[in-house]
C-alpha cells in the first residue's frame, strides 16, 4: 500500500497550540487536484492499494473541495473502488447529516482528533478566542457514532496531559469508541522526569486494555496493539518502516509535495518540500530520504530493542531532534515502555485465555475492536 495525504485547505477554525500546520486561507483547485490524483494513480504499482487521506487545516470546512477531489478520484480512468481506501482526519468541530451521507456513500473512514475529556481537550485544542472545543467535539463524536459504521479517534498527549492518558482511554470507551490511537507531541519539551513517568502511565493503559479484553469488549489501542503485532512478527519489516518521500507523500493545496503530512508546515514549498506536482521535483532544500530511515546513533545500533522500536520514524525524529535519523530521549523512553507493556499484556492474556493475538501476525490488529461485544 502507498500512502498519500491531500490537504484540501490550510484554513482551520481552531488554533491548537501544538499544531504543526501553519494556517493560511488557501484551498485546493481542481487543476491541482487533477494533477495530484493522476500522479497518485500513475505512481502506484497496479498490484498495490492506494491509501488516500484528506487532511488540513480542517478539511470539512471546505466540503466542496473534498467533493471535487472525490469526483476526480472516481472519474479517473484508473479508478478501482477495491483498490482505493479513503479517510478523513478532522478536528471534530464540523459535522452534519450531509457530511455523514458523503462519508457513507464513498466509504470514507472518519477519524476525529480529540485529546480526551474537556479538561484535557481544552488544554491545547482551542478556538481562536481561546475557548475550548471539547463540547463541540464530543457532540460530533456522538453524532458520528450514530451515523457511521466506524469512528476512529486520535489523541495527542503532551507533558502537561500525558498522565491523564488512562482517563482519556476510559472517556473514549464510555462513548463507544473502540479504535483509539494515542500519539505524543514529539515537538514538546519532554523532561527527563516526565519521560521517567511514562512506563507507569503506559502500564495503566495496558491494564485497561487487558481488562477490556477479559470482559469480552476488546479495544484497539494503538500503543498496545501496534507493539504486539511487531513482537509477534519479530520486528518491523522493511515496508513498515518510514517511507516518507517514497511510498508516503503529502500534497499542499498549492501543489507542493512533501515527505509526510506532518512536515507540510506552511505548505508553500519551504522546509521538507521535495517538489511541485505541476513544476516537477527537486525544489526542496532537503534531499528526499532513502526508502527506509534508521537511527544512526551508537545507542540505537547497540540496543537489543532496535528491531521493535520506531527509531526509523523520520518526522518524529525531526520534531524531537531536528534530524530525520537521530532519536530523541523521549522517543527512546516511550518505545521502551510501550514494548515492555505489550509483552506484559500478551503474557497476562495468553495465561488467562490462551492465544488471542493470531490476527496481529497479519497486521490486522483492529479486528479485536470489531468483535461483537
Secondary structure, DSSP 8 states (H G I E B T S, - for coil): -EEEEEE-B---SB--TT--S---S-B--HHHHHHHHHHHHHHS-TTS-EEEEEESS-GGGGHHHHHHHHHHHHHSTT--TTTEEEEEEE-SS---HHHHHHHHHHTEEEEEE--SSHHHHHHH-BBTTS-B-HHHHHHHHHHHHHHSS-EEEEEEE-TTTGGGHHHHHHHHHHTT--EEEEEE-TTS---HHHHHHHHHHHHHHHHHHHHHHHTT---EEHHHHHHHHHHHTTS--GGGS--BTTTEEEE-TT-EEES-GGG-TTSSS-TTEEEETTTEE--SSS----SS----SHHHHT-TTGGGS-TT-HHHHHHHHSSTT---HHHHHHHHHHHHHHHHHHHHHHHHH----GGGGGT-TTHHHHS--
